[in-house]
């Protein structure tokens, strides 16, 4: 799960899918996303993609979720970081147990 600005959604989806995420059975590029609002204050030494350090920002973001096999985690996370426009993308990885 990652929070991404709407304008970067397709690039981040393409990157993680290219790294092997989003496959469920015979289906590819599987994901779910919803609109929301992200908030943050960049600290000293930060270089926010949107806004400026020291100012609380409220920005439109999309929560993107997809799946991937555990053995692809490092490749998927590297692809996410490379495609994401934020200096520090906010993301979580959850292990699915069946």
N, CA, C and O atoms as a printed pandas DataFrame, in Angstrom:
     atom_number atom_name residue_name chain_id  residue_number  x_coord  y_coord  z_coord
0              1         N          UNK        A               1    0.854   -1.159    0.000
1              2        CA          UNK        A               1    0.000    0.000    0.000
2              3         C          UNK        A               1    0.903    1.224    0.000
3              4         O          UNK        A               1    1.850    1.314    0.781
4              5         N          UNK        A               2    0.594    2.173   -0.894
5              6        CA          UNK        A               2    1.402    3.381   -1.000
6              7         C          UNK        A               2    0.486    4.577   -1.259
7              8         O          UNK        A               2   -0.544    4.455   -1.923
8              9         N          UNK        A               3    0.875    5.723   -0.730
9             10        CA          UNK        A               3    0.164    6.970   -1.009
10            11         C          UNK        A               3    0.939    7.716   -2.080
11            12         O          UNK        A               3    2.150    7.907   -1.961
12            13         N          UNK        A               4    0.238    8.138   -3.131
13            14        CA          UNK        A               4    0.895    8.737   -4.290
14            15         C          UNK        A               4    0.051    9.907   -4.810
15            16         O          UNK        A               4   -1.177    9.835   -4.767
16            17         N          UNK        A               5    0.677   10.974   -5.295
17            18        CA          UNK        A               5   -0.110   12.057   -5.890
18            19         C          UNK        A               5   -0.817   11.545   -7.144
19            20         O          UNK        A               5   -0.255   10.725   -7.870
20            21         N          UNK        A               6   -2.040   12.011   -7.413
21            22        CA          UNK        A               6   -2.809   11.496   -8.549
22            23         C          UNK        A               6   -2.053   11.531   -9.875
23            24         O          UNK        A               6   -2.199   10.613  -10.682
24            25         N          UNK        A               7   -1.261   12.553  -10.116
25            26        CA          UNK        A               7   -0.537   12.664  -11.382
26            27         C          UNK        A               7    0.559   11.630  -11.562
27            28         O          UNK        A               7    1.039   11.423  -12.677
28            29         N          UNK        A               8    0.961   10.978  -10.479
29            30        CA          UNK        A               8    2.018    9.964  -10.548
30            31         C          UNK        A               8    1.472    8.541  -10.430
31            32         O          UNK        A               8    2.239    7.579  -10.455
32            33         N          UNK        A               9    0.153    8.406  -10.302
33            34        CA          UNK        A               9   -0.447    7.090  -10.096
34            35         C          UNK        A               9   -0.073    6.098  -11.189
35            36         O          UNK        A               9    0.373    4.993  -10.882
36            37         N          UNK        A              10   -0.241    6.460  -12.436
37            38        CA          UNK        A              10    0.036    5.523  -13.532
38            39         C          UNK        A              10    1.511    5.133  -13.592
39            40         O          UNK        A              10    1.832    3.976  -13.864
40            41         N          UNK        A              11    2.400    6.073  -13.343
41            42        CA          UNK        A              11    3.835    5.765  -13.379
42            43         C          UNK        A              11    4.209    4.791  -12.258
43            44         O          UNK        A              11    4.987    3.864  -12.482
44            45         N          UNK        A              12    3.667    4.992  -11.066
45            46        CA          UNK        A              12    3.965    4.096   -9.952
46            47         C          UNK        A              12    3.344    2.724  -10.207
47            48         O          UNK        A              12    3.987    1.702   -9.964
48            49         N          UNK        A              13    2.105    2.688  -10.694
49            50        CA          UNK        A              13    1.481    1.396  -11.030
50            51         C          UNK        A              13    2.315    0.652  -12.068
51            52         O          UNK        A              13    2.600   -0.533  -11.901
52            53         N          UNK        A              14    2.706    1.339  -13.134
53            54        CA          UNK        A              14    3.518    0.697  -14.181
54            55         C          UNK        A              14    4.819    0.145  -13.607
55            56         O          UNK        A              14    5.243   -0.953  -13.967
56            57         N          UNK        A              15    5.452    0.902  -12.716
57            58        CA          UNK        A              15    6.736    0.484  -12.134
58            59         C          UNK        A              15    6.588   -0.774  -11.285
59            60         O          UNK        A              15    7.356   -1.722  -11.445
60            61         N          UNK        A              16    5.604   -0.790  -10.382
61            62        CA          UNK        A              16    5.468   -1.966   -9.516
62            63         C          UNK        A              16    4.970   -3.178  -10.300
63            64         O          UNK        A              16    5.356   -4.309  -10.004
64            65         N          UNK        A              17    4.119   -2.950  -11.292
65            66        CA          UNK        A              17    3.677   -4.069  -12.134
66            67         C          UNK        A              17    4.852   -4.614  -12.942
67            68         O          UNK        A              17    4.968   -5.826  -13.127
68            69         N          UNK        A              18    5.715   -3.734  -13.420
69            70        CA          UNK        A              18    6.898   -4.160  -14.158
70            71         C          UNK        A              18    7.863   -4.963  -13.307
71            72         O          UNK        A              18    8.640   -5.762  -13.830
72            73         N          UNK        A              19    7.817   -4.754  -11.981
73            74        CA          UNK        A              19    8.673   -5.493  -11.053
74            75         C          UNK        A              19    8.037   -6.792  -10.574
75            76         O          UNK        A              19    8.623   -7.512   -9.765
76            77         N          UNK        A              20    6.837   -7.093  -11.072
77            78        CA          UNK        A              20    6.198   -8.367  -10.739
78            79         C          UNK        A              20    4.987   -8.291   -9.838
79            80         O          UNK        A              20    4.404   -9.327   -9.520
80            81         N          UNK        A              21    4.583   -7.102   -9.414
81            82        CA          UNK        A              21    3.392   -6.975   -8.560
82            83         C          UNK        A              21    2.119   -7.041   -9.403
83            84         O          UNK        A              21    2.153   -6.895  -10.625
84            85         N          UNK        A              22    1.002   -7.265   -8.720
85            86        CA          UNK        A              22   -0.305   -7.182   -9.366
86            87         C          UNK        A              22   -0.779   -8.429  -10.079
87            88         O          UNK        A              22   -1.714   -8.353  -10.877
88            89         N          UNK        A              23   -0.172   -9.572   -9.823
89            90        CA          UNK        A              23   -0.599  -10.814  -10.474
90            91         C          UNK        A              23   -1.409  -11.658   -9.499
91            92         O          UNK        A              23   -0.954  -11.975   -8.401
92            93         N          UNK        A              24   -2.613  -12.013   -9.920
93            94        CA          UNK        A              24   -3.483  -12.898   -9.144
94            95         C          UNK        A              24   -4.019  -13.940  -10.110
95            96         O          UNK        A              24   -4.869  -13.640  -10.948
96            97         N          UNK        A              25   -3.524  -15.158   -9.992
97            98        CA          UNK        A              25   -3.942  -16.224  -10.906
98            99         C          UNK        A              25   -3.626  -15.845  -12.344
99           100         O          UNK        A              25   -2.489  -15.506  -12.670
100          101         N          UNK        A              26   -4.643  -15.905  -13.203
101          102        CA          UNK        A              26   -4.477  -15.588  -14.624
102          103         C          UNK        A              26   -4.647  -14.096  -14.917
103          104         O          UNK        A              26   -4.724  -13.700  -16.080
104          105         N          UNK        A              27   -4.705  -13.271  -13.877
105          106        CA          UNK        A              27   -4.921  -11.833  -14.048
106          107         C          UNK        A              27   -3.636  -11.067  -13.756
107          108         O          UNK        A              27   -2.845  -11.471  -12.905
108          109         N          UNK        A              28   -3.433   -9.961  -14.466
109          110        CA          UNK        A              28   -2.274   -9.096  -14.263
110          111         C          UNK        A              28   -2.734   -7.670  -14.014
111          112         O          UNK        A              28   -3.881   -7.320  -14.291
112          113         N          UNK        A              29   -1.826   -6.844  -13.487
113          114        CA          UNK        A              29   -2.067   -5.424  -13.222
114          115         C          UNK        A              29   -3.267   -5.216  -12.281
115          116         O          UNK        A              29   -4.036   -4.266  -12.434
116          117         N          UNK        A              30   -3.405   -6.124  -11.312
117          118        CA          UNK        A              30   -4.496   -6.031  -10.338
118          119         C          UNK        A              30   -4.113   -5.015   -9.260
119          120         O          UNK        A              30   -3.024   -5.085   -8.692
120          121         N          UNK        A              31   -5.004   -4.083   -8.988
121          122        CA          UNK        A              31   -4.774   -3.105   -7.928
122          123         C          UNK        A              31   -6.101   -2.524   -7.483
123          124         O          UNK        A              31   -7.146   -2.763   -8.088
124          125         N          UNK        A              32   -6.030   -1.764   -6.422
125          126        CA          UNK        A              32   -7.182   -1.031   -5.901
126          127         C          UNK        A              32   -6.665    0.326   -5.487
127          128         O          UNK        A              32   -5.568    0.433   -4.939
128          129         N          UNK        A              33   -7.451    1.378   -5.743
129          130        CA          UNK        A              33   -7.031    2.690   -5.277
130          131         C          UNK        A              33   -8.229    3.568   -4.965
131          132         O          UNK        A              33   -9.315    3.393   -5.519
132          133         N          UNK        A              34   -8.004    4.523   -4.061
133          134        CA          UNK        A              34   -9.052    5.452   -3.625
134          135         C          UNK        A              34   -8.414    6.800   -3.319
135          136         O          UNK        A              34   -7.253    6.884   -2.917
136          137         N          UNK        A              35   -9.199    7.847   -3.519
137          138        CA          UNK        A              35   -8.734    9.210   -3.276
138          139         C          UNK        A              35   -8.775    9.558   -1.795
139          140         O          UNK        A              35   -9.597    9.038   -1.041
140          141         N          UNK        A              36   -7.881   10.440   -1.397
141          142        CA          UNK        A              36   -7.844   10.915   -0.028
142          143         C          UNK        A              36   -7.005   12.170    0.069
143          144         O          UNK        A              36   -6.621   12.757   -0.942
144          145         N          UNK        A              37   -6.725   12.578    1.298
145          146        CA          UNK        A              37   -5.910   13.758    1.552
146          147         C          UNK        A              37   -4.759   13.376    2.459
147          148         O          UNK        A              37   -4.964   12.813    3.534
148          149         N          UNK        A              38   -3.545   13.685    2.022
149          150        CA          UNK        A              38   -2.361   13.448    2.837
150          151         C          UNK        A              38   -1.932   14.742    3.503
151          152         O          UNK        A              38   -2.136   15.827    2.959
152          153         N          UNK        A              39   -1.336   14.623    4.686
153          154        CA          UNK        A              39   -0.829   15.799    5.391
154          155         C          UNK        A              39    0.602   15.535    5.833
155          156         O          UNK        A              39    0.973   14.398    6.121
156          157         N          UNK        A              40    1.401   16.593    5.884
157          158        CA          UNK        A              40    2.779   16.477    6.343
158          159         C          UNK        A              40    3.376   17.847    6.558
159          160         O          UNK        A              40    2.889   18.851    6.038
160          161         N          UNK        A              41    4.436   17.866    7.333
161          162        CA          UNK        A              41    5.271   19.050    7.515
162          163         C          UNK        A              41    6.706   18.601    7.255
163          164         O          UNK        A              41    7.229   17.750    7.974
164          165         N          UNK        A              42    7.331   19.156    6.252
165          166        CA          UNK        A              42    8.729   18.831    5.978
166          167         C          UNK        A              42    9.629   19.432    7.041
167          168         O          UNK        A              42    9.504   20.608    7.384
168          169         N          UNK        A              43   10.532   18.621    7.557
169          170        CA          UNK        A              43   11.453   19.092    8.585
170          171         C          UNK        A              43   12.670   19.781    7.985
171          172         O          UNK        A              43   12.805   19.902    6.768
172          173         N          UNK        A              44   13.543   20.223    8.867
173          174        CA          UNK        A              44   14.778   20.883    8.445
174          175         C          UNK        A              44   15.580   19.939    7.544
175          176         O          UNK        A              44   15.777   18.770    7.877
176          177         N          UNK        A              45   16.028   20.446    6.425
177          178        CA          UNK        A              45   16.804   19.644    5.494
178          179         C          UNK        A              45   15.972   18.861    4.498
179          180         O          UNK        A              45   16.524   18.194    3.623
180          181         N          UNK        A              46   14.637   18.931    4.617
181          182        CA          UNK        A              46   13.783   18.218    3.659
182          183         C          UNK        A              46   13.625   19.039    2.384
183          184         O          UNK        A              46   13.819   20.254    2.379
184          185         N          UNK        A              47   13.269   18.348    1.305
185          186        CA          UNK        A              47   12.973   19.015    0.033
186          187         C          UNK        A              47   11.673   18.428   -0.511
187          188         O          UNK        A              47   11.696   17.588   -1.411
188          189         N          UNK        A              48   10.539   18.871    0.038
189          190        CA          UNK        A              48    9.253   18.316   -0.374
190          191         C          UNK        A              48    8.983   18.528   -1.868
191          192         O          UNK        A              48    9.321   19.568   -2.434
192          193         N          UNK        A              49    8.363   17.513   -2.494
193          194        CA          UNK        A              49    7.961   17.635   -3.897
194          195         C          UNK        A              49    6.846   18.663   -4.041
195          196         O          UNK        A              49    6.713   19.313   -5.078
196          197         N          UNK        A              50    6.044   18.802   -2.983
197          198        CA          UNK        A              50    4.935   19.761   -2.958
198          199         C          UNK        A              50    5.051   20.545   -1.654
199          200         O          UNK        A              50    5.133   19.947   -0.581
200          201         N          UNK        A              51    5.059   21.859   -1.733
201          202        CA          UNK        A              51    5.145   22.685   -0.536
202          203         C          UNK        A              51    6.574   23.037   -0.174
203          204         O          UNK        A              51    7.491   22.916   -0.987
204          205         N          UNK        A              52    6.741   23.474    1.063
205          206        CA          UNK        A              52    8.059   23.875    1.530
206          207         C          UNK        A              52    8.243   23.418    2.965
207          208         O          UNK        A              52    7.259   23.235    3.682
208          209         N          UNK        A              53    9.489   23.227    3.403
209          210        CA          UNK        A              53    9.747   22.789    4.770
210          211         C          UNK        A              53    9.129   23.740    5.789
211          212         O          UNK        A              53    9.110   24.955    5.595
212          213         N          UNK        A              54    8.621   23.158    6.887
213          214        CA          UNK        A              54    8.081   23.966    7.969
214          215         C          UNK        A              54    6.640   24.395    7.798
215          216         O          UNK        A              54    6.083   25.025    8.697
216          217         N          UNK        A              55    6.012   24.074    6.667
217          218        CA          UNK        A              55    4.626   24.462    6.413
218          219         C          UNK        A              55    3.782   23.193    6.317
219          220         O          UNK        A              55    4.087   22.298    5.528
220          221         N          UNK        A              56    2.709   23.118    7.132
221          222        CA          UNK        A              56    1.842   21.937    7.053
222          223         C          UNK        A              56    1.100   21.934    5.725
223          224         O          UNK        A              56    0.457   22.915    5.351
224          225         N          UNK        A              57    1.202   20.817    5.025
225          226        CA          UNK        A              57    0.577   20.670    3.714
226          227         C          UNK        A              57   -0.595   19.702    3.803
227          228         O          UNK        A              57   -0.571   18.741    4.572
228          229         N          UNK        A              58   -1.607   19.972    3.012
229          230        CA          UNK        A              58   -2.770   19.097    2.839
230          231         C          UNK        A              58   -2.875   18.896    1.330
231          232         O          UNK        A              58   -3.224   19.821    0.598
232          233         N          UNK        A              59   -2.570   17.677    0.868
233          234        CA          UNK        A              59   -2.499   17.443   -0.576
234          235         C          UNK        A              59   -3.361   16.249   -0.988
235          236         O          UNK        A              59   -3.528   15.288   -0.238
236          237         N          UNK        A              60   -3.900   16.342   -2.204
237          238        CA          UNK        A              60   -4.653   15.214   -2.764
238          239         C          UNK        A              60   -3.682   14.067   -3.013
239          240         O          UNK        A              60   -2.619   14.255   -3.604
240          241         N          UNK        A              61   -4.060   12.888   -2.559
241          242        CA          UNK        A              61   -3.261   11.694   -2.792
242          243         C          UNK        A              61   -4.195   10.533   -3.107
243          244         O          UNK        A              61   -5.400   10.594   -2.865
244          245         N          UNK        A              62   -3.610    9.485   -3.649
245          246        CA          UNK        A              62   -4.340    8.259   -3.940
246          247         C          UNK        A              62   -3.688    7.147   -3.132
247          248         O          UNK        A              62   -2.463    7.022   -3.110
248          249         N          UNK        A              63   -4.504    6.347   -2.473
249          250        CA          UNK        A              63   -4.005    5.160   -1.764
250          251         C          UNK        A              63   -4.055    4.012   -2.760
251          252         O          UNK        A              63   -5.135    3.611   -3.194
252          253         N          UNK        A              64   -2.906    3.487   -3.120
253          254        CA          UNK        A              64   -2.779    2.407   -4.102
254          255         C          UNK        A              64   -2.411    1.127   -3.379
255          256         O          UNK        A              64   -1.484    1.110   -2.569
256          257         N          UNK        A              65   -3.136    0.050   -3.668
257          258        CA          UNK        A              65   -2.830   -1.257   -3.094
258          259         C          UNK        A              65   -2.717   -2.286   -4.202
259          260         O          UNK        A              65   -3.442   -2.236   -5.195
260          261         N          UNK        A              66   -1.795   -3.219   -4.016
261          262        CA          UNK        A              66   -1.629   -4.330   -4.939
262          263         C          UNK        A              66   -0.996   -5.486   -4.168
263          264         O          UNK        A              66   -0.746   -5.374   -2.968
264          265         N          UNK        A              67   -0.742   -6.583   -4.849
265          266        CA          UNK        A              67   -0.144   -7.760   -4.217
266          267         C          UNK        A              67    1.108   -8.159   -4.981
267          268         O          UNK        A              67    1.276   -7.819   -6.152
268          269         N          UNK        A              68    1.993   -8.894   -4.288
269          270        CA          UNK        A              68    3.165   -9.455   -4.956
270          271         C          UNK        A              68    3.711  -10.588   -4.089
271          272         O          UNK        A              68    3.512  -10.592   -2.875
272          273         N          UNK        A              69    4.402  -11.553   -4.711
273          274        CA          UNK        A              69    5.013  -12.625   -3.935
274          275         C          UNK        A              69    6.125  -12.069   -3.039
275          276         O          UNK        A              69    6.828  -11.134   -3.423
276          277         N          UNK        A              70    6.279  -12.645   -1.851
277          278        CA          UNK        A              70    7.266  -12.160   -0.881
278          279         C          UNK        A              70    8.671  -12.097   -1.467
279          280         O          UNK        A              70    9.443  -11.203   -1.120
280          281         N          UNK        A              71    9.012  -13.027   -2.347
281          282        CA          UNK        A              71   10.370  -13.042   -2.898
282          283         C          UNK        A              71   10.645  -11.869   -3.840
283          284         O          UNK        A              71   11.796  -11.632   -4.207
284          285         N          UNK        A              72    9.611  -11.138   -4.234
285          286        CA          UNK        A              72    9.799   -9.967   -5.105
286          287         C          UNK        A              72    9.792   -8.640   -4.342
287          288         O          UNK        A              72    9.853   -7.574   -4.955
288          289         N          UNK        A              73    9.718   -8.699   -3.005
289          290        CA          UNK        A              73    9.570   -7.463   -2.226
290          291         C          UNK        A              73   10.662   -6.440   -2.518
291          292         O          UNK        A              73   10.352   -5.267   -2.728
292          293         N          UNK        A              74   11.919   -6.842   -2.537
293          294        CA          UNK        A              74   12.980   -5.849   -2.744
294          295         C          UNK        A              74   12.885   -5.198   -4.122
295          296         O          UNK        A              74   13.124   -3.997   -4.251
296          297         N          UNK        A              75   12.540   -5.972   -5.155
297          298        CA          UNK        A              75   12.402   -5.403   -6.501
298          299         C          UNK        A              75   11.194   -4.463   -6.587
299          300         O          UNK        A              75   11.280   -3.394   -7.191
300          301         N          UNK        A              76   10.075   -4.861   -5.987
301          302        CA          UNK        A              76    8.866   -4.040   -6.040
302          303         C          UNK        A              76    9.079   -2.736   -5.275
303          304         O          UNK        A              76    8.709   -1.668   -5.761
304          305         N          UNK        A              77    9.668   -2.812   -4.093
305          306        CA          UNK        A              77    9.916   -1.592   -3.305
306          307         C          UNK        A              77   10.912   -0.684   -4.023
307          308         O          UNK        A              77   10.734    0.534   -4.024
308          309         N          UNK        A              78   11.941   -1.242   -4.624
309          310        CA          UNK        A              78   12.906   -0.426   -5.377
310          311         C          UNK        A              78   12.225    0.265   -6.552
311          312         O          UNK        A              78   12.495    1.436   -6.819
312          313         N          UNK        A              79   11.345   -0.444   -7.259
313          314        CA          UNK        A              79   10.620    0.151   -8.391
314          315         C          UNK        A              79    9.686    1.255   -7.916
315          316         O          UNK        A              79    9.580    2.302   -8.555
316          317         N          UNK        A              80    9.008    1.021   -6.792
317          318        CA          UNK        A              80    8.113    2.036   -6.218
318          319         C          UNK        A              80    8.905    3.299   -5.889
319          320         O          UNK        A              80    8.505    4.401   -6.265
320          321         N          UNK        A              81   10.024    3.138   -5.190
321          322        CA          UNK        A              81   10.837    4.302   -4.796
322          323         C          UNK        A              81   11.374    5.056   -6.020
323          324         O          UNK        A              81   11.420    6.286   -6.018
324          325         N          UNK        A              82   11.774    4.328   -7.055
325          326        CA          UNK        A              82   12.331    4.964   -8.249
326          327         C          UNK        A              82   11.277    5.760   -9.017
327          328         O          UNK        A              82   11.585    6.801   -9.598
328          329         N          UNK        A              83   10.036    5.275   -9.023
329          330        CA          UNK        A              83    8.973    5.929   -9.804
330          331         C          UNK        A              83    8.226    7.000   -9.021
331          332         O          UNK        A              83    7.586    7.866   -9.617
332          333         N          UNK        A              84    8.297    6.952   -7.704
333          334        CA          UNK        A              84    7.512    7.858   -6.851
334          335         C          UNK        A              84    8.170    9.234   -6.806
335          336         O          UNK        A              84    9.390    9.326   -6.671
336          337         N          UNK        A              85    7.377   10.310   -6.917
337          338        CA          UNK        A              85    7.968   11.654   -6.927
338          339         C          UNK        A              85    8.363   12.186   -5.547
339          340         O          UNK        A              85    9.101   13.168   -5.465
340          341         N          UNK        A              86    7.892   11.568   -4.467
341          342        CA          UNK        A              86    8.194   12.085   -3.133
342          343         C          UNK        A              86    9.592   11.686   -2.685
343          344         O          UNK        A              86   10.093   10.617   -3.034
344          345         N          UNK        A              87   10.208   12.564   -1.909
345          346        CA          UNK        A              87   11.519   12.299   -1.310
346          347         C          UNK        A              87   11.457   11.066   -0.402
347          348         O          UNK        A              87   12.378   10.249   -0.401
348          349         N          UNK        A              88   10.377   10.934    0.366
349          350        CA          UNK        A              88   10.150    9.798    1.268
350          351         C          UNK        A              88    8.736    9.269    1.045
351          352         O          UNK        A              88    7.817    9.694    1.745
352          353         N          UNK        A              89    8.530    8.355    0.091
353          354        CA          UNK        A              89    7.170    7.841   -0.126
354          355         C          UNK        A              89    6.662    7.085    1.095
355          356         O          UNK        A              89    7.410    6.339    1.729
356          357         N          UNK        A              90    5.400    7.280    1.417
357          358        CA          UNK        A              90    4.760    6.566    2.531
358          359         C          UNK        A              90    4.156    5.275    1.988
359          360         O          UNK        A              90    3.237    5.305    1.169
360          361         N          UNK        A              91    4.682    4.138    2.454
361          362        CA          UNK        A              91    4.139    2.857    2.002
362          363         C          UNK        A              91    4.240    1.822    3.114
363          364         O          UNK        A              91    5.061    1.946    4.023
364          365         N          UNK        A              92    3.403    0.812    3.029
365          366        CA          UNK        A              92    3.402   -0.312    3.955
366          367         C          UNK        A              92    3.395   -1.594    3.143
367          368         O          UNK        A              92    2.819   -1.649    2.057
368          369         N          UNK        A              93    4.040   -2.627    3.678
369          370        CA          UNK        A              93    4.016   -3.965    3.088
370          371         C          UNK        A              93    3.413   -4.891    4.144
371          372         O          UNK        A              93    3.914   -4.982    5.265
372          373         N          UNK        A              94    2.343   -5.567    3.774
373          374        CA          UNK        A              94    1.667   -6.498    4.684
374          375         C          UNK        A              94    1.860   -7.916    4.172
375          376         O          UNK        A              94    1.688   -8.179    2.982
376          377         N          UNK        A              95    2.212   -8.818    5.059
377          378        CA          UNK        A              95    2.316  -10.230    4.691
378          379         C          UNK        A              95    0.931  -10.854    4.784
379          380         O          UNK        A              95    0.257  -10.737    5.807
380          381         N          UNK        A              96    0.510  -11.517    3.710
381          382        CA          UNK        A              96   -0.767  -12.207    3.701
382          383         C          UNK        A              96   -0.546  -13.650    4.122
383          384         O          UNK        A              96    0.289  -14.344    3.543
384          385         N          UNK        A              97   -1.276  -14.103    5.110
385          386        CA          UNK        A              97   -1.142  -15.453    5.610
386          387         C          UNK        A              97   -2.443  -16.198    5.320
387          388         O          UNK        A              97   -3.534  -15.711    5.616
388          389         N          UNK        A              98   -2.305  -17.377    4.741
389          390        CA          UNK        A              98   -3.539  -18.143    4.442
390          391         C          UNK        A              98   -3.625  -19.378    5.295
391          392         O          UNK        A              98   -4.586  -20.140    5.185
